Amino acid sequence: MSSPFGDHDISNRIKRAAAQIAETVPGGTFHFQPRRRRRWSGRLASAGALAFLLAAGTGFSVGRAIDGPSVPAPSLNNRVVQTAVEWVLQSLAAPGGAPITVTHITSIQVKEMTEYQFTYGIGSAWKGGGGAGCDSAAHAGPPTAAFNRAQLYVIAIYAQWTILQQNLGSGEIVPARHYSVATLGIPTSGLPTNDTGFGFPPVSSDGAPLCWGLLPNAAP
Amino acid sequence: MEIQTPASLVLREAHRAEAGVPPDDRVAEIYEAQYQRLLGLASLLTGRLVQGEELAQECFVIALRKERETPGYLADPVWPWLRITAVRLASRLRIRLRHELLSRAIPSSAAAFPPAWSPETVDVIRALGRLPPRMRACVVLAHLEDQSTGSIADQLGCSAKTVQNQLREGRHRLRAILGESYTTS
């Protein structure tokens, strides 16, 4: 027996779903924590990041590991990159933020490219987890002006992360440590904002993010 | 019943700013009144509760920044501003990418659906999650927010024809995914 499922029924089901989501998730209260009231963990993380960056000197490398010869590109804005990394560490350490903390940084790599190069460089690989999905530029149309104007620093942070995970059996939340690489995309023109992209992409056998070697080292 | 004209709204907000309502309090007031509704919209726009929560929080971070820069910026009715902010955030490439990548970092069990949700709600959010982002936004704005094709086109920055096509295809896919037989209206 067929049941009517027209546009009106779609509306009803979507509205009921939205109402139930709103009802069943606690609203909480709005709370903004001023920067100066950061907890010690935030200060420790930012101090650690600064110490790491200062110790590295000009250690920002462009497209290669930090232990190799360090040759920053002329256009690389170290101040922006430094602030971006510090921002990530502060964000992760902030109370109420993502349940992820960084415990040790191994190295940092920075690449500069257009948003077009980034988007079509990683292709579908970061979504599908397969290296075969890299470099979809051949199938894409010519870059639009907006895509070409948007210049990004794509920063890979190789580190040990602690992530809270739920034990499937007991339901208990336990910290789990992972050595992984996180990537951060920021506009070259400014500081990180809420639009900043940060996350953990799939990695290849050499530990680098998938498609990393195909991404350009410097802006065209 | 008070008739609210744009001018009266502007004056009221100016009065509110002059009266010295701190921006944080104003945003807290909006948060308390609108957060859960925004979370419902954001979860459907992103297709996942975890991402919906993050998106809703981002909207309020932006709201706080705007209100601090320009006291009275968040004029009543504030819902249209929250809605369009959520839609724009959900459609931005970098935001989408971050959400997708962050969802990899969060174990699937932690992102499970709350047990209080009915199977129908789970089915709907799963089905929406399988639509491409723009198509999902078209369907949600049309069917949840009762927005016109022209209004959706304005919010998404595309043509009305594109919205019509996305809506037609989105409805078709939803019907197929939800496994329901239907009669076309």
Interface residues (C-beta under 8 A of the other chain):
Chain A: S2 S3 P4 F5 G6 D7 H8 D9 I10 S11 R13 I14 K15 R16 A17 A18 A19 Q20 I21 A22 E23 T24 V25 G27 G28 T29 F30 F32 A98 I100 E115 T119 W126 K127 I163 L164 Q165 Q166 L168 T183 G185 N194 D195 T196 G197 F198 G199 F200 P201 P202
Chain B: D24 V27 A28 Y31 E32 Y35 Q36 R37 L39 G40 L41 S43 L44 L49 G52 E53 E58 F60 V61 I62 L64 R92 L93 R94 I95 L97 R98 E100 L101 L102 R104 A105 I106 P107 S109 A110 P114 A116 W117 S118 E120 T121 V124 I125 L128 V139 V140 H143 L144 D146 R171 L174 R175 L178 E180 S181 Y182 T183 T184 S185
